[in-house]
Amino acid sequence: MRVLRYLKSSPGRGIIFSKNDHLNIIGYTDAYLNGNLIDKKFTSGYFTFVAGNLVTWKSKKQNVVALSSAEAEFRWMTKRLCEIL
């Protein structure tokens, strides 16, 4: 939605996608506590590349409290993998 809003509000501009011979989908995720010791919820983020071009990104506070950063990253990674598939 953010990309579509950008394109709508910026006539004459666009997004450049480079032409590649491969259609690899690569996704990166991360989760961090960011010093938030009040509710103990991790902030997670991701971005996805298709054929070397950035197509999605997001940062959000997780809905559940994780017991460790590994658990928080695993939850977010699992969610992203389901969306990519």
Secondary structure, DSSP 4 states (H G I P E B T S, - for coil): -HHHHHHHHSTT--------S---EEEEEEEE-TT-TTT-PPEEEEEEEETTEEEEEEEEE-SS--SSHHHHHHHHHHHHHHHH-
